[in-house]
Each structure stands twice: as C-alpha cells, then as structure tokens.
C-alpha cells in the first residue's frame, strides 16, 4: 500500500478504481475485504467503482505493508492511469 499511495498521491481523489482480470476484462472495484491473514486487502468487483479517496480512507486502518489482492488472492503488481476518461480511471493489474 505504501508504494501505491506514494505513486498516486497527486492523482485526483475522485479517480475511479478498476481491476483488469487475468482474462483482460476491466471491471469496477466496488468493495474491499480483508484477506484471511487479516493483513492484506482483497479487491472485489461489482457494478459501481469506488474512488481513490475511498480506498485510501478505508486502508488507513491497516499496515502500510499490506498487499492488494485479486479475489483469488493473487497479488496485484501494478496499475495504469487512464486520463482520457472523466472521471480519471486507475486500472489495477
């Protein structure tokens, strides 16, 4: 989380979060859940995306060393910023 937060610190807090699945589909991240180890965050897809502000607010309760995970608990290693859309989209993968 520390690395992600430092990389997006200048991105607008209203940027919406999406997840690129292993089969290359892009879906809105709508919820966060704790992984079974209670240390990492699982990103849950749904109908409406949460914002960067919502992610950072909710993740303040956990360690900065927490990992962001796919629903199957694989690690998320990067993201891309799509500034051609309004609002801006952050696509994690």
Secondary structure as the mmCIF struct_conf table of DSSP 4:
data_model
#
loop_
_struct_conf.conf_type_id
_struct_conf.id
_struct_conf.beg_label_comp_id
_struct_conf.beg_label_asym_id
_struct_conf.beg_label_seq_id
_struct_conf.end_label_comp_id
_struct_conf.end_label_asym_id
_struct_conf.end_label_seq_id
HELX_RH_AL_P HELX_RH_AL_P1 UNK A 2 UNK A 7
TURN_TY1_P TURN_TY1_P1 UNK A 8 UNK A 10
BEND BEND1 UNK A 11 UNK A 11
TURN_TY1_P TURN_TY1_P2 UNK A 13 UNK A 14
HELX_LH_PP_P HELX_LH_PP_P1 UNK A 15 UNK A 15
STRN STRN1 UNK A 16 UNK A 20
TURN_TY1_P TURN_TY1_P3 UNK A 22 UNK A 23
BEND BEND2 UNK A 24 UNK A 24
STRN STRN2 UNK A 26 UNK A 34
TURN_TY1_P TURN_TY1_P4 UNK A 36 UNK A 37
BEND BEND3 UNK A 38 UNK A 40
STRN STRN3 UNK A 41 UNK A 46
BEND BEND4 UNK A 47 UNK A 48
HELX_LH_PP_P HELX_LH_PP_P2 UNK A 49 UNK A 50
STRN STRN4 UNK A 51 UNK A 51
HELX_RH_AL_P HELX_RH_AL_P2 UNK A 52 UNK A 59
TURN_TY1_P TURN_TY1_P5 UNK A 60 UNK A 61
BEND BEND5 UNK A 62 UNK A 62
TURN_TY1_P TURN_TY1_P6 UNK A 64 UNK A 65
HELX_LH_PP_P HELX_LH_PP_P3 UNK A 66 UNK A 67
STRN STRN5 UNK A 68 UNK A 69
TURN_TY1_P TURN_TY1_P7 UNK A 71 UNK A 72
HELX_LH_PP_P HELX_LH_PP_P4 UNK A 74 UNK A 74
STRN STRN6 UNK A 75 UNK A 75
HELX_LH_PP_P HELX_LH_PP_P5 UNK A 76 UNK A 76
STRN STRN7 UNK A 79 UNK A 82
TURN_TY1_P TURN_TY1_P8 UNK A 83 UNK A 84
BEND BEND6 UNK A 85 UNK A 87
STRN STRN8 UNK A 89 UNK A 92
#
